[in-house]
Amino acid sequence: MRSIPDPVDPRNEPLFPNALIVARREYGEKVGSRLFHLSTALLAALAVLLAFSPIMVRLVDSGSSTRIGVVASDDALADRAIAIMSGVLGSTAGGADAYVFTRAATADAAVGAVVDGSLDAALVAQRAPNGRLSFTFHAGEGVGADRTQLIGVGTLAVAILDWTGSQDLSGGPEFQLPTLDVVAATGPNAGGQPIGGAEYASRRVVGIVFIVLIFITVVIYGMWVAAGVVAEKSSRVMELIVSAASARQLVIGKILGIGAAGLTQFVGILVPALLALALQDRVASFVLGSSESLGASFVALSPGLLVAYLAFFVLGFALYALVYAAAGSLVARPEDLQVIALPLSLVAIGGYLIAIMALSGGGGSIVRLASFVPFWSPFVMLTRLTVSRVEPWEIALAFGLLIATVAAMTSFAVRVYAAGVLLYGQRPGLRSVIGVVRRI
Amino acid sequence: MSLMIDGLSKRFGSVAALDDLTFEVPRGQIFGFLGANGAGKTTTMRIVVGVLDADAGRITWNGADHRSLPRRTWGYLPEERGLYPRMKILDQLVYFAGLYGMPRDEAIREARAWLARFRVPEYADRRAEELSKGNQQKMQLLAASLHGPDVMLMDEPFTGLDPVNVALLREAFLELRDRGKTIIFSTHQMDTVEAMCESVAIIDRGRVVVGGPIREVRRATGRRMIRLSVEGDHRLEWLATIPGARIIRPGIDRSEIELDAGVEPEEILAAAIAHGARVNHFEIADPSLEQVFLDLVGRPLDDEMTLAPAEESAA
């Protein structure tokens, strides 16, 4: 079968080994630079601070009260629950004012109060015909895993004392362990499925770390690619290079090399951040007192999520890096790079902001739609995966669209690069960009 | 067995950079590619090595289409040249040779050998930014040629070099030629072309004005020249009486006289003797390439390198 000549690469040269030769040079230059070492240390410090942020928030928040509305199927149970839980939690956790329980008329009214912020949480108690107590804890955003766990202890105390109160001389029903469902009254709970408070708190921390890291990955490493292309143009080595290798080999090699350097830095940032998360409870106990715990922050860090993160990192970086490479080829001077890179950075910032919205449980259909848009899915779908439950077809669609866009963008970026690298002395503007695109 | 450039055309917007450009470069020769700035030399070289595409025309090397040949066939030293500033010279040379498919060990060996030939073996471990511009230029030449291409295309390779480095580069060219390589270079330095090239092409506005073996090109205008030395008379005032003869380069020792077509050199010799002159030297020569360029293109090759006449610029 006769192959069709590629207008950009009529020799049909194989991608390798030249792409690897280019990648090795890019990797060595990047990882060997002092700036790389400095920025890695700085970002690692930031990631550790971020991982410890819940402790700092708790430290600041340690003097505040958690206001909980109590609703029960009968008045006696409501009064008993308020009295017992005030006593138990007031004596064990943070002093008498740490928890303030008040009576609420109905479950809907109590949950509404949590949503509008006038209450931090609502506890709904119900007695089954067999006497078993079941509790539903509607946790607001400010209620962390530790306080949710203490509520669990409180409900057990209520059940025990309620059972003892029901005993008479002839005995009574056997004691039955109460049930406790934790529901996020605010924040993400996709598909109406409740997420436990401990897991929710953990997912938020992990989500913030992931969003920040992937944003840095895309914008900073993407800019490295663009800056590398501009540096080759400004140092006038570009024409030597483009006569020695094809545009496809050069673009993909550069992205591979810088991507690998980015991954190296990423590991350098992530390892201390994960260590910080692992040590969070010990640090919390030391800083906040022996009774304080933040719950296991690794609850949300499932292997599936890590795989998804890696896939979004690779695809997201590839997509943005391709566009940055093409953008870099259109300018000749480093000072012009910001002009042409700004619109692309704004696109990334848009995805970042939507992801932050998703992290807070807001956005609804906008978040859902944005999670399929290829330039945003690395941020938004990743956030949805981190803090809520996503249908498998949604994940498949997001990845499918992203992979197709990366493939199309590879072809487009290589063509722009091939035409753009020989442009010198032209100011970056819409006209020059259109001129290049029309020529390819 | 040659590089054939046949009917090459290329436009950039409304500007025709090349317009049916045709010439042939015999294999194993040093070939001079002459033209003023903007004549189309760089565009031609970029198209030959595959950096740019032509709108029309065909380029073949030994009968094969140039873009079907592997990149290692070509070595290109562009006019806009540079190196990675912070990369060590040896690493850069090995990098470029590697892209052309040269095994690493062989590239290191060749690079060290050529650095030694250029008498700068210590540059291997230096960064490019530590070298002078002239020395960087030599390293760029090595980067473009280390892989042993059949055809070397060099755009203004002598520009910016001091006389010592020009001599070194000339020697390297001759050695590459002796190894069977074909070398094409552009330059404004006519004396270099006349000293080194066996064939040339002079182009203007994207078209070949004249091309071929250098002797034929020099005779293309029909003009002739003589070099004359007369004892005790360097002014040669009697020459003014001969129509079609003029001194173009006066000298105390020897003067160059240009003759229009139809004026025979023997007439000058006869006139000198008739005026009682004692002739020390009489040589019939072809016009210089510079003169050929002026005659055929209508302006000097380095026109843009000189100031316009005062009244013209004032206007």
Interface residues (C-beta under 8 A of the other chain):
Chain A: P7 P10 R11 E13 P17 N18 I21 V22 R25 E29 E232 S235 R236 V237 M238 E239 L240 I241 V242 S243 A244 A245 L422 Y424
Chain B: R46 V49 G50 V51 L52 D53 R67 S68 P70 R71 W74 Y76 L77 P78 E80 R81 G82 L83 Y84 P85 R86 M87 Y95 F96 G98 L99 Y100 Q140 A143 A144
